[in-house]
Amino acid sequence: CKKSTNRIKRPMNAFIVWSQIERRKIAEAQPDLHNALISQQLGTRWKQMSKEKRQPYVDEANRLKELHGKEYPNYRFQPRKKPIKR
């Protein structure tokens, strides 16, 4: 399975921006915790956060989205269907 290196990645959303920072903190505090459990904790914490606490991450995600738009003006997200395994 070869991955294309020419593929343009989507800009990060607010949750992804926040979770990158928080995932490192959790992994350092609890190095034996499985990644799936970390993801569950992150999802729960994000849902419990107030809009005021989320706002800096939303602003950063919007900044990244604008930057991405300037860098790739003709970019359009085109999800690809996964091939059926037989």
mmCIF file as gemmi writes it, N, C-alpha and C atoms, coordinates in Angstrom:
data_model
loop_
_atom_site.group_PDB
_atom_site.id
_atom_site.type_symbol
_atom_site.label_atom_id
_atom_site.label_alt_id
_atom_site.label_comp_id
_atom_site.label_asym_id
_atom_site.label_entity_id
_atom_site.label_seq_id
_atom_site.pdbx_PDB_ins_code
_atom_site.Cartn_x
_atom_site.Cartn_y
_atom_site.Cartn_z
_atom_site.occupancy
_atom_site.B_iso_or_equiv
_atom_site.pdbx_formal_charge
_atom_site.auth_seq_id
_atom_site.auth_asym_id
_atom_site.pdbx_PDB_model_num
ATOM 1 N N . CYS Axp A 1 ? 0.845 -1.174 0 1 0 ? 1 A 1
ATOM 2 C CA . CYS Axp A 1 ? 0 0 0 1 0 ? 1 A 1
ATOM 3 C C . CYS Axp A 1 ? 0.898 1.247 0 1 0 ? 1 A 1
ATOM 4 N N . LYS Axp A 2 ? 0.95 1.929 -1.108 1 0 ? 2 A 1
ATOM 5 C CA . LYS Axp A 2 ? 1.78 3.119 -1.207 1 0 ? 2 A 1
ATOM 6 C C . LYS Axp A 2 ? 0.93 4.356 -0.962 1 0 ? 2 A 1
ATOM 7 N N . LYS Axp A 3 ? 1.49 5.295 -0.204 1 0 ? 3 A 1
ATOM 8 C CA . LYS Axp A 3 ? 0.791 6.544 0.051 1 0 ? 3 A 1
ATOM 9 C C . LYS Axp A 3 ? 1.397 7.626 -0.817 1 0 ? 3 A 1
ATOM 10 N N . SER Axp A 4 ? 0.54 8.473 -1.365 1 0 ? 4 A 1
ATOM 11 C CA . SER Axp A 4 ? 0.997 9.546 -2.224 1 0 ? 4 A 1
ATOM 12 C C . SER Axp A 4 ? 1.617 10.662 -1.382 1 0 ? 4 A 1
ATOM 13 N N . THR Axp A 5 ? 2.812 11.08 -1.751 1 0 ? 5 A 1
ATOM 14 C CA . THR Axp A 5 ? 3.473 12.164 -1.025 1 0 ? 5 A 1
ATOM 15 C C . THR Axp A 5 ? 3.041 13.523 -1.564 1 0 ? 5 A 1
ATOM 16 N N . ASN Axp A 6 ? 2.348 13.544 -2.696 1 0 ? 6 A 1
ATOM 17 C CA . ASN Axp A 6 ? 1.897 14.789 -3.301 1 0 ? 6 A 1
ATOM 18 C C . ASN Axp A 6 ? 0.551 15.24 -2.758 1 0 ? 6 A 1
ATOM 19 N N . ARG Axp A 7 ? -0.062 14.447 -1.93 1 0 ? 7 A 1
ATOM 20 C CA . ARG Axp A 7 ? -1.391 14.723 -1.41 1 0 ? 7 A 1
ATOM 21 C C . ARG Axp A 7 ? -1.379 15.966 -0.518 1 0 ? 7 A 1
ATOM 22 N N . ILE Axp A 8 ? -2.359 16.839 -0.721 1 0 ? 8 A 1
ATOM 23 C CA . ILE Axp A 8 ? -2.494 18.036 0.102 1 0 ? 8 A 1
ATOM 24 C C . ILE Axp A 8 ? -3.377 17.673 1.295 1 0 ? 8 A 1
ATOM 25 N N . LYS Axp A 9 ? -2.858 17.899 2.495 1 0 ? 9 A 1
ATOM 26 C CA . LYS Axp A 9 ? -3.619 17.589 3.696 1 0 ? 9 A 1
ATOM 27 C C . LYS Axp A 9 ? -4.631 18.684 3.981 1 0 ? 9 A 1
ATOM 28 N N . ARG Axp A 10 ? -5.716 18.302 4.623 1 0 ? 10 A 1
ATOM 29 C CA . ARG Axp A 10 ? -6.723 19.279 5.031 1 0 ? 10 A 1
ATOM 30 C C . ARG Axp A 10 ? -6.178 20.109 6.185 1 0 ? 10 A 1
ATOM 31 N N . PRO Axp A 11 ? -6.654 21.347 6.33 1 0 ? 11 A 1
ATOM 32 C CA . PRO Axp A 11 ? -6.217 22.142 7.481 1 0 ? 11 A 1
ATOM 33 C C . PRO Axp A 11 ? -6.811 21.569 8.765 1 0 ? 11 A 1
ATOM 34 N N . MET Axp A 12 ? -6.097 21.744 9.868 1 0 ? 12 A 1
ATOM 35 C CA . MET Axp A 12 ? -6.559 21.198 11.141 1 0 ? 12 A 1
ATOM 36 C C . MET Axp A 12 ? -7.768 21.977 11.657 1 0 ? 12 A 1
ATOM 37 N N . ASN Axp A 13 ? -8.712 21.248 12.258 1 0 ? 13 A 1
ATOM 38 C CA . ASN Axp A 13 ? -9.83 21.922 12.903 1 0 ? 13 A 1
ATOM 39 C C . ASN Axp A 13 ? -9.467 22.229 14.354 1 0 ? 13 A 1
ATOM 40 N N . ALA Axp A 14 ? -10.358 22.901 15.062 1 0 ? 14 A 1
ATOM 41 C CA . ALA Axp A 14 ? -10.071 23.357 16.428 1 0 ? 14 A 1
ATOM 42 C C . ALA Axp A 14 ? -9.77 22.189 17.367 1 0 ? 14 A 1
ATOM 43 N N . PHE Axp A 15 ? -10.523 21.106 17.241 1 0 ? 15 A 1
ATOM 44 C CA . PHE Axp A 15 ? -10.295 19.96 18.111 1 0 ? 15 A 1
ATOM 45 C C . PHE Axp A 15 ? -8.906 19.369 17.891 1 0 ? 15 A 1
ATOM 46 N N . ILE Axp A 16 ? -8.494 19.249 16.653 1 0 ? 16 A 1
ATOM 47 C CA . ILE Axp A 16 ? -7.186 18.671 16.344 1 0 ? 16 A 1
ATOM 48 C C . ILE Axp A 16 ? -6.064 19.559 16.874 1 0 ? 16 A 1
ATOM 49 N N . VAL Axp A 17 ? -6.221 20.876 16.718 1 0 ? 17 A 1
ATOM 50 C CA . VAL Axp A 17 ? -5.213 21.81 17.237 1 0 ? 17 A 1
ATOM 51 C C . VAL Axp A 17 ? -5.066 21.609 18.741 1 0 ? 17 A 1
ATOM 52 N N . TRP Axp A 18 ? -6.197 21.569 19.437 1 0 ? 18 A 1
ATOM 53 C CA . TRP Axp A 18 ? -6.194 21.395 20.895 1 0 ? 18 A 1
ATOM 54 C C . TRP Axp A 18 ? -5.673 20.017 21.292 1 0 ? 18 A 1
ATOM 55 N N . SER Axp A 19 ? -6.116 18.98 20.595 1 0 ? 19 A 1
ATOM 56 C CA . SER Axp A 19 ? -5.77 17.615 21.001 1 0 ? 19 A 1
ATOM 57 C C . SER Axp A 19 ? -4.286 17.305 20.82 1 0 ? 19 A 1
ATOM 58 N N . GLN Axp A 20 ? -3.62 17.941 19.865 1 0 ? 20 A 1
ATOM 59 C CA . GLN Axp A 20 ? -2.177 17.736 19.709 1 0 ? 20 A 1
ATOM 60 C C . GLN Axp A 20 ? -1.439 18.141 20.981 1 0 ? 20 A 1
ATOM 61 N N . ILE Axp A 21 ? -1.825 19.279 21.523 1 0 ? 21 A 1
ATOM 62 C CA . ILE Axp A 21 ? -1.185 19.791 22.738 1 0 ? 21 A 1
ATOM 63 C C . ILE Axp A 21 ? -1.524 18.897 23.929 1 0 ? 21 A 1
ATOM 64 N N . GLU Axp A 22 ? -2.808 18.6 24.089 1 0 ? 22 A 1
ATOM 65 C CA . GLU Axp A 22 ? -3.27 17.828 25.243 1 0 ? 22 A 1
ATOM 66 C C . GLU Axp A 22 ? -2.785 16.382 25.207 1 0 ? 22 A 1
ATOM 67 N N . ARG Axp A 23 ? -2.707 15.799 24.014 1 0 ? 23 A 1
ATOM 68 C CA . ARG Axp A 23 ? -2.262 14.405 23.898 1 0 ? 23 A 1
ATOM 69 C C . ARG Axp A 23 ? -0.838 14.245 24.447 1 0 ? 23 A 1
ATOM 70 N N . ARG Axp A 24 ? 0.023 15.21 24.143 1 0 ? 24 A 1
ATOM 71 C CA . ARG Axp A 24 ? 1.399 15.166 24.657 1 0 ? 24 A 1
ATOM 72 C C . ARG Axp A 24 ? 1.406 15.222 26.18 1 0 ? 24 A 1
ATOM 73 N N . LYS Axp A 25 ? 0.576 16.103 26.737 1 0 ? 25 A 1
ATOM 74 C CA . LYS Axp A 25 ? 0.519 16.238 28.195 1 0 ? 25 A 1
ATOM 75 C C . LYS Axp A 25 ? 0.066 14.936 28.854 1 0 ? 25 A 1
ATOM 76 N N . ILE Axp A 26 ? -0.969 14.319 28.309 1 0 ? 26 A 1
ATOM 77 C CA . ILE Axp A 26 ? -1.48 13.073 28.869 1 0 ? 26 A 1
ATOM 78 C C . ILE Axp A 26 ? -0.453 11.96 28.726 1 0 ? 26 A 1
ATOM 79 N N . ALA Axp A 27 ? 0.181 11.88 27.556 1 0 ? 27 A 1
ATOM 80 C CA . ALA Axp A 27 ? 1.174 10.834 27.308 1 0 ? 27 A 1
ATOM 81 C C . ALA Axp A 27 ? 2.375 10.972 28.242 1 0 ? 27 A 1
ATOM 82 N N . GLU Axp A 28 ? 2.763 12.198 28.564 1 0 ? 28 A 1
ATOM 83 C CA . GLU Axp A 28 ? 3.877 12.399 29.49 1 0 ? 28 A 1
ATOM 84 C C . GLU Axp A 28 ? 3.479 12.043 30.919 1 0 ? 28 A 1
ATOM 85 N N . ALA Axp A 29 ? 2.253 12.378 31.29 1 0 ? 29 A 1
ATOM 86 C CA . ALA Axp A 29 ? 1.785 12.098 32.653 1 0 ? 29 A 1
ATOM 87 C C . ALA Axp A 29 ? 1.527 10.611 32.858 1 0 ? 29 A 1
ATOM 88 N N . GLN Axp A 30 ? 1.018 9.941 31.828 1 0 ? 30 A 1
ATOM 89 C CA . GLN Axp A 30 ? 0.685 8.514 31.923 1 0 ? 30 A 1
ATOM 90 C C . GLN Axp A 30 ? 1.234 7.787 30.694 1 0 ? 30 A 1
ATOM 91 N N . PRO Axp A 31 ? 2.528 7.484 30.668 1 0 ? 31 A 1
ATOM 92 C CA . PRO Axp A 31 ? 3.141 6.891 29.476 1 0 ? 31 A 1
ATOM 93 C C . PRO Axp A 31 ? 2.631 5.486 29.134 1 0 ? 31 A 1
ATOM 94 N N . ASP Axp A 32 ? 2.06 4.771 30.1 1 0 ? 32 A 1
ATOM 95 C CA . ASP Axp A 32 ? 1.584 3.413 29.824 1 0 ? 32 A 1
ATOM 96 C C . ASP Axp A 32 ? 0.149 3.385 29.303 1 0 ? 32 A 1
ATOM 97 N N . LEU Axp A 33 ? -0.505 4.531 29.194 1 0 ? 33 A 1
ATOM 98 C CA . LEU Axp A 33 ? -1.89 4.596 28.744 1 0 ? 33 A 1
ATOM 99 C C . LEU Axp A 33 ? -1.959 4.381 27.232 1 0 ? 33 A 1
ATOM 100 N N . HIS Axp A 34 ? -2.871 3.531 26.789 1 0 ? 34 A 1
ATOM 101 C CA . HIS Axp A 34 ? -3.037 3.212 25.373 1 0 ? 34 A 1
ATOM 102 C C . HIS Axp A 34 ? -3.605 4.41 24.62 1 0 ? 34 A 1
ATOM 103 N N . ASN Axp A 35 ? -3.207 4.565 23.363 1 0 ? 35 A 1
ATOM 104 C CA . ASN Axp A 35 ? -3.609 5.714 22.551 1 0 ? 35 A 1
ATOM 105 C C . ASN Axp A 35 ? -5.131 5.815 22.401 1 0 ? 35 A 1
ATOM 106 N N . ALA Axp A 36 ? -5.814 4.689 22.311 1 0 ? 36 A 1
ATOM 107 C CA . ALA Axp A 36 ? -7.276 4.709 22.176 1 0 ? 36 A 1
ATOM 108 C C . ALA Axp A 36 ? -7.922 5.315 23.423 1 0 ? 36 A 1
ATOM 109 N N . LEU Axp A 37 ? -7.387 5.004 24.593 1 0 ? 37 A 1
ATOM 110 C CA . LEU Axp A 37 ? -7.926 5.565 25.828 1 0 ? 37 A 1
ATOM 111 C C . LEU Axp A 37 ? -7.632 7.06 25.929 1 0 ? 37 A 1
ATOM 112 N N . ILE Axp A 38 ? -6.483 7.459 25.447 1 0 ? 38 A 1
ATOM 113 C CA . ILE Axp A 38 ? -6.15 8.886 25.425 1 0 ? 38 A 1
ATOM 114 C C . ILE Axp A 38 ? -7.151 9.62 24.535 1 0 ? 38 A 1
ATOM 115 N N . SER Axp A 39 ? -7.461 9.044 23.387 1 0 ? 39 A 1
ATOM 116 C CA . SER Axp A 39 ? -8.414 9.659 22.462 1 0 ? 39 A 1
ATOM 117 C C . SER Axp A 39 ? -9.791 9.793 23.092 1 0 ? 39 A 1
ATOM 118 N N . GLN Axp A 40 ? -10.213 8.781 23.838 1 0 ? 40 A 1
ATOM 119 C CA . GLN Axp A 40 ? -11.507 8.843 24.528 1 0 ? 40 A 1
ATOM 120 C C . GLN Axp A 40 ? -11.51 9.972 25.546 1 0 ? 40 A 1
ATOM 121 N N . GLN Axp A 41 ? -10.432 10.09 26.306 1 0 ? 41 A 1
ATOM 122 C CA . GLN Axp A 41 ? -10.333 11.158 27.305 1 0 ? 41 A 1
ATOM 123 C C . GLN Axp A 41 ? -10.364 12.535 26.635 1 0 ? 41 A 1
ATOM 124 N N . LEU Axp A 42 ? -9.653 12.657 25.529 1 0 ? 42 A 1
ATOM 125 C CA . LEU Axp A 42 ? -9.628 13.934 24.823 1 0 ? 42 A 1
ATOM 126 C C . LEU Axp A 42 ? -11.02 14.325 24.333 1 0 ? 42 A 1
ATOM 127 N N . GLY Axp A 43 ? -11.735 13.374 23.784 1 0 ? 43 A 1
ATOM 128 C CA . GLY Axp A 43 ? -13.087 13.65 23.309 1 0 ? 43 A 1
ATOM 129 C C . GLY Axp A 43 ? -14.005 14.101 24.427 1 0 ? 43 A 1
ATOM 130 N N . THR Axp A 44 ? -13.914 13.431 25.568 1 0 ? 44 A 1
ATOM 131 C CA . THR Axp A 44 ? -14.736 13.78 26.72 1 0 ? 44 A 1
ATOM 132 C C . THR Axp A 44 ? -14.381 15.169 27.232 1 0 ? 44 A 1
ATOM 133 N N . ARG Axp A 45 ? -13.097 15.459 27.345 1 0 ? 45 A 1
ATOM 134 C CA . ARG Axp A 45 ? -12.659 16.775 27.834 1 0 ? 45 A 1
ATOM 135 C C . ARG Axp A 45 ? -13.095 17.894 26.901 1 0 ? 45 A 1
ATOM 136 N N . TRP Axp A 46 ? -12.975 17.649 25.585 1 0 ? 46 A 1
ATOM 137 C CA . TRP Axp A 46 ? -13.356 18.674 24.611 1 0 ? 46 A 1
ATOM 138 C C . TRP Axp A 46 ? -14.835 19.002 24.72 1 0 ? 46 A 1
ATOM 139 N N . LYS Axp A 47 ? -15.667 17.986 24.871 1 0 ? 47 A 1
ATOM 140 C CA . LYS Axp A 47 ? -17.108 18.198 24.983 1 0 ? 47 A 1
ATOM 141 C C . LYS Axp A 47 ? -17.469 18.966 26.248 1 0 ? 47 A 1
ATOM 142 N N . GLN Axp A 48 ? -16.685 18.784 27.292 1 0 ? 48 A 1
ATOM 143 C CA . GLN Axp A 48 ? -16.973 19.443 28.561 1 0 ? 48 A 1
ATOM 144 C C . GLN Axp A 48 ? -16.434 20.875 28.625 1 0 ? 48 A 1
ATOM 145 N N . MET Axp A 49 ? -15.562 21.244 27.711 1 0 ? 49 A 1
ATOM 146 C CA . MET Axp A 49 ? -14.983 22.591 27.725 1 0 ? 49 A 1
ATOM 147 C C . MET Axp A 49 ? -16.035 23.637 27.347 1 0 ? 49 A 1
ATOM 148 N N . SER Axp A 50 ? -15.94 24.796 27.961 1 0 ? 50 A 1
ATOM 149 C CA . SER Axp A 50 ? -16.848 25.887 27.629 1 0 ? 50 A 1
ATOM 150 C C . SER Axp A 50 ? -16.42 26.527 26.303 1 0 ? 50 A 1
ATOM 151 N N . LYS Axp A 51 ? -17.334 27.27 25.708 1 0 ? 51 A 1
ATOM 152 C CA . LYS Axp A 51 ? -17.03 27.93 24.442 1 0 ? 51 A 1
ATOM 153 C C . LYS Axp A 51 ? -15.905 28.945 24.594 1 0 ? 51 A 1
ATOM 154 N N . GLU Axp A 52 ? -15.826 29.573 25.769 1 0 ? 52 A 1
ATOM 155 C CA . GLU Axp A 52 ? -14.775 30.56 26.005 1 0 ? 52 A 1
ATOM 156 C C . GLU Axp A 52 ? -13.395 29.903 26.01 1 0 ? 52 A 1
ATOM 157 N N . LYS Axp A 53 ? -13.293 28.706 26.582 1 0 ? 53 A 1
ATOM 158 C CA . LYS Axp A 53 ? -12.003 28.012 26.62 1 0 ? 53 A 1
ATOM 159 C C . LYS Axp A 53 ? -11.634 27.445 25.256 1 0 ? 53 A 1
ATOM 160 N N . ARG Axp A 54 ? -12.646 27.119 24.442 1 0 ? 54 A 1
ATOM 161 C CA . ARG Axp A 54 ? -12.395 26.583 23.103 1 0 ? 54 A 1
ATOM 162 C C . ARG Axp A 54 ? -11.999 27.673 22.102 1 0 ? 54 A 1
ATOM 163 N N . GLN Axp A 55 ? -12.401 28.895 22.369 1 0 ? 55 A 1
ATOM 164 C CA . GLN Axp A 55 ? -12.263 29.974 21.397 1 0 ? 55 A 1
ATOM 165 C C . GLN Axp A 55 ? -10.847 30.182 20.854 1 0 ? 55 A 1
ATOM 166 N N . PRO Axp A 56 ? -9.789 30.143 21.693 1 0 ? 56 A 1
ATOM 167 C CA . PRO Axp A 56 ? -8.445 30.327 21.113 1 0 ? 56 A 1
ATOM 168 C C . PRO Axp A 56 ? -8.098 29.26 20.078 1 0 ? 56 A 1
ATOM 169 N N . TYR Axp A 57 ? -8.585 28.056 20.274 1 0 ? 57 A 1
ATOM 170 C CA . TYR Axp A 57 ? -8.306 26.966 19.331 1 0 ? 57 A 1
ATOM 171 C C . TYR Axp A 57 ? -9.137 27.125 18.056 1 0 ? 57 A 1
ATOM 172 N N . VAL Axp A 58 ? -10.345 27.638 18.197 1 0 ? 58 A 1
ATOM 173 C CA . VAL Axp A 58 ? -11.181 27.928 17.034 1 0 ? 58 A 1
ATOM 174 C C . VAL Axp A 58 ? -10.525 29.024 16.203 1 0 ? 58 A 1
ATOM 175 N N . ASP Axp A 59 ? -10.016 30.056 16.887 1 0 ? 59 A 1
ATOM 176 C CA . ASP Axp A 59 ? -9.332 31.148 16.178 1 0 ? 59 A 1
ATOM 177 C C . ASP Axp A 59 ? -8.098 30.644 15.44 1 0 ? 59 A 1
ATOM 178 N N . GLU Axp A 60 ? -7.325 29.782 16.086 1 0 ? 60 A 1
ATOM 179 C CA . GLU Axp A 60 ? -6.127 29.216 15.452 1 0 ? 60 A 1
ATOM 180 C C . GLU Axp A 60 ? -6.505 28.355 14.251 1 0 ? 60 A 1
ATOM 181 N N . ALA Axp A 61 ? -7.576 27.571 14.381 1 0 ? 61 A 1
ATOM 182 C CA . ALA Axp A 61 ? -8.023 26.731 13.271 1 0 ? 61 A 1
ATOM 183 C C . ALA Axp A 61 ? -8.474 27.602 12.09 1 0 ? 61 A 1
ATOM 184 N N . ASN Axp A 62 ? -9.146 28.701 12.376 1 0 ? 62 A 1
ATOM 185 C CA . ASN Axp A 62 ? -9.563 29.616 11.305 1 0 ? 62 A 1
ATOM 186 C C . ASN Axp A 62 ? -8.354 30.254 10.627 1 0 ? 62 A 1
ATOM 187 N N . ARG Axp A 63 ? -7.334 30.596 11.419 1 0 ? 63 A 1
ATOM 188 C CA . ARG Axp A 63 ? -6.11 31.161 10.852 1 0 ? 63 A 1
ATOM 189 C C . ARG Axp A 63 ? -5.437 30.148 9.935 1 0 ? 63 A 1
ATOM 190 N N . LEU Axp A 64 ? -5.374 28.89 10.392 1 0 ? 64 A 1
ATOM 191 C CA . LEU Axp A 64 ? -4.768 27.833 9.576 1 0 ? 64 A 1
ATOM 192 C C . LEU Axp A 64 ? -5.567 27.589 8.3 1 0 ? 64 A 1
ATOM 193 N N . LYS Axp A 65 ? -6.883 27.686 8.405 1 0 ? 65 A 1
ATOM 194 C CA . LYS Axp A 65 ? -7.74 27.483 7.241 1 0 ? 65 A 1
ATOM 195 C C . LYS Axp A 65 ? -7.511 28.586 6.203 1 0 ? 65 A 1
ATOM 196 N N . GLU Axp A 66 ? -7.392 29.829 6.663 1 0 ? 66 A 1
ATOM 197 C CA . GLU Axp A 66 ? -7.117 30.944 5.747 1 0 ? 66 A 1
ATOM 198 C C . GLU Axp A 66 ? -5.754 30.788 5.093 1 0 ? 66 A 1
ATOM 199 N N . LEU Axp A 67 ? -4.756 30.417 5.88 1 0 ? 67 A 1
ATOM 200 C CA . LEU Axp A 67 ? -3.41 30.213 5.358 1 0 ? 67 A 1
ATOM 201 C C . LEU Axp A 67 ? -3.406 29.093 4.316 1 0 ? 67 A 1
ATOM 202 N N . HIS Axp A 68 ? -4.121 28.029 4.603 1 0 ? 68 A 1
ATOM 203 C CA . HIS Axp A 68 ? -4.234 26.9 3.674 1 0 ? 68 A 1
ATOM 204 C C . HIS Axp A 68 ? -4.902 27.353 2.372 1 0 ? 68 A 1
ATOM 205 N N . GLY Axp A 69 ? -5.931 28.2 2.5 1 0 ? 69 A 1
ATOM 206 C CA . GLY Axp A 69 ? -6.626 28.714 1.319 1 0 ? 69 A 1
ATOM 207 C C . GLY Axp A 69 ? -5.733 29.564 0.438 1 0 ? 69 A 1
ATOM 208 N N . LYS Axp A 70 ? -4.849 30.328 1.052 1 0 ? 70 A 1
ATOM 209 C CA . LYS Axp A 70 ? -3.914 31.154 0.284 1 0 ? 70 A 1
ATOM 210 C C . LYS Axp A 70 ? -2.827 30.304 -0.36 1 0 ? 70 A 1
ATOM 211 N N . GLU Axp A 71 ? -2.402 29.272 0.357 1 0 ? 71 A 1
ATOM 212 C CA . GLU Axp A 71 ? -1.329 28.408 -0.137 1 0 ? 71 A 1
ATOM 213 C C . GLU Axp A 71 ? -1.816 27.487 -1.262 1 0 ? 71 A 1
ATOM 214 N N . TYR Axp A 72 ? -3.053 27.033 -1.139 1 0 ? 72 A 1
ATOM 215 C CA . TYR Axp A 72 ? -3.641 26.123 -2.132 1 0 ? 72 A 1
ATOM 216 C C . TYR Axp A 72 ? -4.998 26.678 -2.571 1 0 ? 72 A 1
ATOM 217 N N . PRO Axp A 73 ? -5.013 27.683 -3.432 1 0 ? 73 A 1
ATOM 218 C CA . PRO Axp A 73 ? -6.281 28.339 -3.786 1 0 ? 73 A 1
ATOM 219 C C . PRO Axp A 73 ? -7.28 27.439 -4.514 1 0 ? 73 A 1
ATOM 220 N N . ASN Axp A 74 ? -6.823 26.438 -5.225 1 0 ? 74 A 1
ATOM 221 C CA . ASN Axp A 74 ? -7.736 25.566 -5.974 1 0 ? 74 A 1
ATOM 222 C C . ASN Axp A 74 ? -8.059 24.273 -5.242 1 0 ? 74 A 1
ATOM 223 N N . TYR Axp A 75 ? -7.659 24.177 -3.976 1 0 ? 75 A 1
ATOM 224 C CA . TYR Axp A 75 ? -7.889 22.952 -3.206 1 0 ? 75 A 1
ATOM 225 C C . TYR Axp A 75 ? -9.37 22.775 -2.93 1 0 ? 75 A 1
ATOM 226 N N . ARG Axp A 76 ? -9.82 21.543 -3.105 1 0 ? 76 A 1
ATOM 227 C CA . ARG Axp A 76 ? -11.186 21.18 -2.761 1 0 ? 76 A 1
ATOM 228 C C . ARG Axp A 76 ? -11.13 19.786 -2.167 1 0 ? 76 A 1
ATOM 229 N N . PHE Axp A 77 ? -11.71 19.617 -0.977 1 0 ? 77 A 1
ATOM 230 C CA . PHE Axp A 77 ? -11.673 18.319 -0.316 1 0 ? 77 A 1
ATOM 231 C C . PHE Axp A 77 ? -12.478 17.319 -1.12 1 0 ? 77 A 1
ATOM 232 N N . GLN Axp A 78 ? -11.848 16.191 -1.435 1 0 ? 78 A 1
ATOM 233 C CA . GLN Axp A 78 ? -12.498 15.129 -2.192 1 0 ? 78 A 1
ATOM 234 C C . GLN Axp A 78 ? -12.254 13.81 -1.479 1 0 ? 78 A 1
ATOM 235 N N . PRO Axp A 79 ? -13.172 13.422 -0.599 1 0 ? 79 A 1
ATOM 236 C CA . PRO Axp A 79 ? -12.966 12.164 0.113 1 0 ? 79 A 1
ATOM 237 C C . PRO Axp A 79 ? -12.998 10.985 -0.856 1 0 ? 79 A 1
ATOM 238 N N . ARG Axp A 80 ? -12.154 10.021 -0.588 1 0 ? 80 A 1
ATOM 239 C CA . ARG Axp A 80 ? -12.096 8.828 -1.437 1 0 ? 80 A 1
ATOM 240 C C . ARG Axp A 80 ? -12.702 7.66 -0.678 1 0 ? 80 A 1
ATOM 241 N N . LYS Axp A 81 ? -13.487 6.89 -1.396 1 0 ? 81 A 1
ATOM 242 C CA . LYS Axp A 81 ? -14.099 5.717 -0.782 1 0 ? 81 A 1
ATOM 243 C C . LYS Axp A 81 ? -13.039 4.635 -0.604 1 0 ? 81 A 1
ATOM 244 N N . LYS Axp A 82 ? -13.132 3.937 0.495 1 0 ? 82 A 1
ATOM 245 C CA . LYS Axp A 82 ? -12.202 2.843 0.746 1 0 ? 82 A 1
ATOM 246 C C . LYS Axp A 82 ? -12.565 1.659 -0.139 1 0 ? 82 A 1
ATOM 247 N N . PRO Axp A 83 ? -11.566 0.974 -0.685 1 0 ? 83 A 1
ATOM 248 C CA . PRO Axp A 83 ? -11.867 -0.192 -1.52 1 0 ? 83 A 1
ATOM 249 C C . PRO Axp A 83 ? -12.469 -1.319 -0.673 1 0 ? 83 A 1
ATOM 250 N N . ILE Axp A 84 ? -13.329 -2.077 -1.288 1 0 ? 84 A 1
ATOM 251 C CA . ILE Axp A 84 ? -13.978 -3.198 -0.603 1 0 ? 84 A 1
ATOM 252 C C . ILE Axp A 84 ? -12.999 -4.358 -0.538 1 0 ? 84 A 1
ATOM 253 N N . LYS Axp A 85 ? -12.745 -4.873 0.671 1 0 ? 85 A 1
ATOM 254 C CA . LYS Axp A 85 ? -11.857 -6.012 0.852 1 0 ? 85 A 1
ATOM 255 C C . LYS Axp A 85 ? -12.62 -7.301 0.581 1 0 ? 85 A 1
ATOM 256 N N . ARG Axp A 86 ? -11.976 -8.194 -0.128 1 0 ? 86 A 1
ATOM 257 C CA . ARG Axp A 86 ? -12.621 -9.484 -0.435 1 0 ? 86 A 1
ATOM 258 C C . ARG Axp A 86 ? -11.788 -10.615 0.06 1 0 ? 86 A 1
